[in-house]
Amino acid sequence: MGAPVGIVGAASLVAHGLLPRLRADRPVIKVSRRDPPAAGTPVAVPDWISLAPIWGLPDLFPSLEAHGARRIVALSSTSVLTKATAEDAREQAVAARLATGEERLIAWAEQHGIAWTILRPTLIWGYGRDGNVSRIAAMVRRFGVFPVLGEAAGRRQPIHADDVADACVRALAAPAAAGRTYAIAGGEVLAYREMVARVFAALGRKPRIVAVPLPVFRAGVALVRLLPGRADWSVGMAERMTRDLVFDTAAAARDFEFSARGFRPGVEDFRSGVSDRSRTAAP
């Protein structure tokens, strides 16, 4: 077995694919804010991967220092860019928290001589636990129809959680990735409307996608937000259906051989219908 590797956010969606990769040849040490490390002399853990929201990572800096951290790969989100100018103040706040989390990680790591890498994934899907594609599937199952704003032609690059896990492992092992921030995205660019159509197909249903004007969407979102567990819905979610959210992943491919699958979900990707709330919402 190799040297241990530390994980922050081991209960997250991406951890589902990450932990089996690591456990094959390295012991895994888990650290979280809810479950701090046991008292006594911490195990030496030089390598770390953080899957938890990056704005919460500073709370664990003392624990990482105690473990002798020398290298860390942390997930952020492309939402740091796409939501910075959003109409909804809450979405702007998400972007600001992401940006602050990234800045604090970089400042801390450089102060302590720790090599850092930040990965910004696009819309994450898979395992029936994401808060993006599974949300579409839940609506399709319940109503048999999905509303979109206008033509919903905004382009997307949805990335499977397993490919995010693979990127974390590759970046951790790549010296060239130290001190850099990367966008990571799925291996296919497609319109939002086509993404929805493929969810219908994966569920064995004929696509019923209805174009809805913005005023109607605004009223609908206001009503949905009154329902339990739906307070995070916003008009910005609809408006982004018409915007291109496409990112260049050439640097990640060059520095740690990143690659990802296209968007071809199966029914197993919507099995649980339980979204993962431990990660930042994707654009």
C-alpha positions in Angstrom: 0.0 0.0 0.0 1.1 3.5 -0.8 1.1 6.5 1.5 -2.3 7.5 2.9 -4.4 10.1 1.2 -6.8 12.4 3.0 -10.3 13.1 1.9 -12.5 16.0 2.8 -16.2 15.5 1.9 -16.1 11.7 1.7 -19.9 11.5 1.7 -20.3 13.6 -1.4 -21.4 12.6 -4.9 -17.9 12.6 -6.3 -16.6 10.4 -3.5 -18.7 7.6 -4.9 -16.2 7.1 -7.7 -13.1 8.5 -5.9 -12.9 6.2 -2.9 -12.7 2.9 -4.8 -9.9 4.4 -6.9 -7.9 5.3 -3.9 -8.6 2.3 -1.7 -7.1 0.0 -4.4 -3.6 1.0 -3.4 -3.7 3.7 -0.7 -5.1 4.0 2.8 -7.8 6.7 3.1 -8.1 9.2 6.0 -11.4 11.1 6.2 -11.7 14.5 7.8 -14.8 16.7 8.1 -16.1 19.5 10.2 -18.7 17.3 11.7 -16.2 14.5 12.5 -12.9 16.0 13.5 -9.8 13.7 13.7 -9.3 11.8 16.9 -7.2 13.3 19.7 -3.5 12.4 19.8 -0.8 12.5 17.2 -2.4 12.7 13.8 -1.3 10.2 11.1 1.0 11.9 8.6 -1.0 12.5 5.4 0.8 14.6 2.8 -1.7 14.3 0.0 -5.3 15.6 0.2 -8.4 15.8 -2.0 -11.3 18.1 -1.0 -14.7 17.4 -2.4 -16.6 19.5 0.1 -17.8 23.1 -0.8 -14.6 25.1 -1.0 -15.9 27.9 1.2 -15.9 25.5 4.2 -12.4 24.2 3.7 -10.7 27.0 5.7 -12.4 25.5 8.9 -10.2 22.4 8.4 -6.9 24.1 7.7 -5.6 23.4 11.3 -6.4 19.7 10.8 -4.7 19.6 7.5 -1.6 21.3 9.0 -1.6 18.8 11.9 -1.6 16.0 9.4 1.4 17.5 7.6 -0.4 18.3 4.3 2.0 19.1 1.4 -0.4 18.7 -1.6 -4.1 19.4 -2.0 -6.5 19.2 -4.9 -9.8 21.0 -4.2 -13.1 21.1 -6.1 -14.7 24.5 -6.7 -17.2 25.1 -9.6 -17.5 27.0 -12.8 -20.4 28.7 -11.0 -17.7 31.1 -9.7 -17.8 32.6 -13.2 -21.3 31.9 -14.5 -23.2 33.1 -11.4 -21.1 36.2 -10.6 -23.3 38.4 -12.7 -26.6 36.6 -12.1 -29.8 38.5 -11.6 -30.6 36.6 -8.4 -28.7 38.0 -5.4 -28.4 34.5 -3.9 -26.7 33.2 -6.9 -24.3 36.1 -6.8 -23.6 35.2 -3.2 -22.8 31.6 -4.2 -20.2 32.9 -6.7 -18.8 35.2 -4.1 -18.4 32.4 -1.6 -16.7 30.2 -4.2 -14.3 33.0 -5.1 -13.5 33.7 -1.4 -13.0 30.0 -0.7 -10.6 29.7 -3.6 -8.7 32.8 -2.5 -8.4 31.6 1.1 -7.2 28.2 0.0 -4.5 29.7 -2.2 -3.3 32.1 0.4 -3.1 29.4 3.1 -1.4 26.9 0.9 1.2 29.3 -0.3 1.9 30.6 3.2 2.5 27.0 4.4 4.4 25.7 1.3 1.6 23.4 0.2 1.1 22.7 -3.5 -2.5 23.4 -4.5 -4.7 22.7 -7.4 -8.3 23.9 -7.9 -10.7 22.1 -10.2 -13.8 23.8 -11.4 -16.2 21.2 -12.8 -19.2 22.2 -14.9 -22.7 20.6 -14.3 -22.1 17.3 -12.5 -24.4 14.4 -13.0 -24.5 10.7 -12.1 -25.4 8.0 -9.6 -28.9 9.5 -9.1 -27.5 11.8 -6.4 -26.7 15.0 -8.3 -28.8 18.1 -7.8 -28.9 18.9 -11.6 -29.8 16.2 -14.0 -31.7 14.2 -11.4 -33.8 17.3 -10.8 -34.8 17.2 -14.5 -35.5 13.4 -14.2 -37.7 13.9 -11.1 -39.9 16.4 -12.9 -40.1 14.2 -16.0 -41.2 11.3 -13.9 -43.8 13.3 -12.0 -45.3 15.4 -14.7 -44.2 13.7 -18.0 -43.2 17.1 -19.3 -40.4 19.6 -18.8 -40.7 23.4 -19.3 -37.8 25.4 -20.9 -37.3 29.0 -21.5 -37.6 29.8 -25.2 -35.5 27.4 -27.4 -33.2 26.5 -24.5 -30.4 26.5 -27.0 -27.7 27.4 -24.4 -24.8 24.9 -24.8 -23.7 22.7 -21.9 -20.9 20.3 -21.0 -22.3 18.1 -18.3 -19.6 16.0 -16.6 -20.1 12.6 -14.9 -19.2 12.5 -11.2 -16.8 9.5 -12.0 -14.9 11.7 -14.5 -14.5 14.4 -11.8 -13.1 11.7 -9.4 -10.7 10.6 -12.1 -9.6 14.2 -12.6 -8.9 14.6 -8.9 -6.7 11.5 -8.9 -4.8 12.6 -12.0 -4.3 16.2 -10.8 -3.0 15.0 -7.4 -0.3 12.9 -9.2 0.7 15.6 -11.7 3.5 18.0 -10.8 2.5 20.3 -13.6 -0.9 20.8 -12.0 0.5 22.4 -8.9 -0.4 26.1 -8.4 -3.1 26.1 -11.1 -6.8 26.4 -11.5 -8.6 24.3 -14.2 -12.0 24.0 -15.7 -13.1 20.4 -16.2 -16.1 19.5 -18.3 -17.8 16.6 -20.0 -16.6 15.3 -23.3 -19.5 16.6 -25.3 -21.1 20.0 -26.0 -24.9 20.0 -26.4 -27.8 22.4 -26.1 -29.7 22.4 -22.9 -32.8 21.3 -24.7 -31.0 18.2 -26.1 -29.7 17.4 -22.6 -33.3 17.3 -21.4 -34.3 15.2 -24.3 -31.7 12.6 -23.4 -33.0 12.4 -19.9 -36.5 11.6 -21.3 -34.9 8.9 -23.5 -33.0 7.4 -20.6 -36.3 7.1 -18.7 -37.9 5.5 -21.7 -40.2 8.4 -22.4 -41.0 10.4 -25.5 -39.6 14.0 -25.1 -42.3 16.5 -24.1 -40.5 19.8 -23.8 -42.6 22.9 -23.6 -41.3 26.4 -24.3 -42.5 28.8 -21.7 -42.1 32.7 -21.8 -40.1 34.4 -19.1 -43.0 36.0 -17.3 -44.7 32.6 -16.9 -41.4 31.1 -15.7 -41.0 33.9 -13.1 -44.5 33.1 -11.7 -43.9 29.4 -11.7 -40.6 29.7 -9.9 -42.2 31.9 -7.3 -44.8 29.2 -6.6 -42.2 26.3 -6.6 -40.1 28.1 -4.0 -43.0 27.9 -1.6 -42.7 24.1 -1.6 -40.5 22.3 1.0 -36.9 21.8 -0.3 -37.4 24.1 -3.3 -36.2 27.4 -1.8 -33.0 27.3 -4.0 -35.0 27.5 -7.3 -34.5 30.8 -9.1 -35.3 32.5 -12.3 -31.6 32.4 -13.1 -31.9 28.7 -13.5 -34.3 29.3 -16.4 -32.4 32.2 -17.9 -29.2 30.1 -18.1 -31.0 27.7 -20.4 -30.4 30.2 -23.2 -26.8 31.0 -22.4 -23.7 29.1 -23.5 -21.8 27.8 -20.5 -18.8 26.2 -22.3 -15.3 26.0 -21.0 -11.9 25.1 -22.5 -10.4 22.0 -20.9 -7.2 21.9 -23.0 -5.0 22.9 -20.1 -6.3 20.0 -18.0 -5.8 17.6 -20.9 -2.3 18.8 -21.3 -1.2 18.9 -17.7 -2.8 15.7 -16.3 -4.3 13.9 -19.3 -7.9 14.8 -18.4 -10.7 13.4 -20.6 -14.4 12.8 -20.0 -17.3 10.9 -21.4 -20.2 12.4 -23.3 -23.7 12.8 -21.9 -25.3 9.4 -22.3 -27.2 8.8 -19.1 -28.9 5.5 -18.3 -31.8 4.9 -15.9 -29.3 3.9 -13.2 -28.2 7.6 -13.1 -31.6 8.5 -11.8 -32.3 5.5 -9.6 -32.3 7.1 -6.1 -33.7 10.4 -7.0 -31.9 11.8 -4.0 -29.8 14.8 -4.7 -26.4 15.5 -3.2 -26.6 18.7 -1.1 -23.0 18.7 0.0 -21.7 20.2 -3.2 -22.1 23.5 -4.9 -24.8 23.7 -7.5 -23.4 23.7 -11.0 -24.3 26.3 -13.6 
